[in-house]
Amino acid sequence: MSTTRIVHLDPKKPDDKQLLAAADIIRDGGLVIVPTETVYGVAADGSNAETIRRLIEAKKRPKDKRFSLHIDEKEKLSGMARDIPTAAFKLADRFWPGPLTMILKGRQGATVGVRMPDNDIARRVIHLSDVPVVCPSANISGKPAPKTFQDAIRDLDGSVDLALDAGPTSLGSESTVIDLTAQPFTVVREGAIARNEVLTVARKKIVLFVCMGNSCRSVMAEALLRDALGKKGRIDVEVLSAGILQSEGMGASIATAELLRRDGIDVSGHRSRHVTPGLLNKADLVLVMERAHEQHILETAPWVKNRLFLLKEFAKVEGNGLDIPDPIGRSEEFYNQTYAVVKNAVARVAELI
């Protein structure tokens, strides 16, 4: 049996040449022990059948037990699976990088686990490898997952090509695993993140209001719905707003802030933001003010079609068409009328969701 080459790394300042060498080995079909924040793992090219066979043999792992994919960026989640529920994006936004593995519907019909480790060395190696990386714990199947490098190399010395020693893992506990392939979502393994914490995030609904600049209509709607739900004691819904324009960090318009203040709602802390694919991915309900907003979103994110509605359409508010025109630059009376329309529609939304 050959001896595995061991490289000692400073976890705060790892040698890029050593990380590149590790990535090259993975890309060429080899096996590399790498640290993560949970436990040490064995990184390998998940698309290489011979590599996977060798990995199974090294770990003495059952052949029918699937390996989870590890990614280095949240944005790559969309390409890892099909029919991804909004809950997956909420969980990624809250817990990634971190000790959470999500089971999703695979692109080829089977299920697939996906995780983004909170370890710079692991993510860097994954990025440099430029292949679908699997990284199961670096232990013989059935034995405790290795919290230290010494535990990892003990049984796998000679079975892997390279081992990166970066000291003890920061958590020393395996990732929590949640199955999102069917409702209700289920935590199939409780690890570093508590079961209830994961399920609370996964089950929370997100309502996103969108207008042009995120300074008036969507601000009104967000503030009014948050206030209405708060009075009902609803903590299972998160309310957000954004604008189509590329503006960031602007406050609510003076007229909007004053109208809301009269209803006892303070929006002095509001700062505008641009609607992004990330926001749209995690929103269970997207409510826009005009058909132009709806068309813009469908052009950039057509996958949200079944979750996208005009505010008046969803609230079933009749009269004067479905658009709620922009009050910016209009008279005080027009602003008041716009606020009344938004307030009436939001009141209905609060009853429907």
ABEGO torsion letter per residue (X at the ends): XBBBBBBBBBAABBBAAAAAAAAAAAAAGBBBBBBBAABBBBBBBAABAAAAAAAAAAAGBBAABBBBBBBABAAAAAAABBGBBAAAAAAAAAAOBEBBBBBBBBAAGBBBBBBBBBBAAAAAAAAAAGBBBBBBBBBBBGBBBBABAAAAAAAABGABABBBBAEBBAAGBBBBBBBAABOBBBBABBBABBAAAAAAAAABBBBBBBBAAGABAAAAAAAAAAAAAAAAGBAABBBBBBBABABBGBBBBAAAAAAAAAAGBBAAABBBBBBBAAAAAABABBBBABAAAAAAAAAABAAAAAABBBAAAAAGBBEGEABBBBABGBBAAAAAAAAAAAAAAAAAAAAAX
